Amino acid sequence: MEDKLDEEISALDRLDLNDLEVLRERRLQQMKKMAEKRSRWISLDHGEYTEIFSEKDFFSTIKAKNGTSSSQCFEFCSY
């Protein structure tokens, strides 16, 4: 395990400026994709709970999501 870590450190030490720029660009693209996903999720109300009062509203909400979110359904009984 220690040898593997030493090899990784040595490989990082051998990187030149072009290699670092490639790594930087790759990471920048990953961050942009993550930001786009997060923005899309927010626009689809991902991670928010919404109380739906009728079956019609439920199905129209699910249809609007186009299968992009998983839905959890809870049935509440009134006494």
Protein Blocks (a to p, Z undefined) as FASTA:
>chain_A
ZZmmmmmmmmmmmpcfklmmmmmmmmmmmmmmmmmmmmmmmmnogoiacddfbfklmmmm
mmmnnopaccdddddddZZ
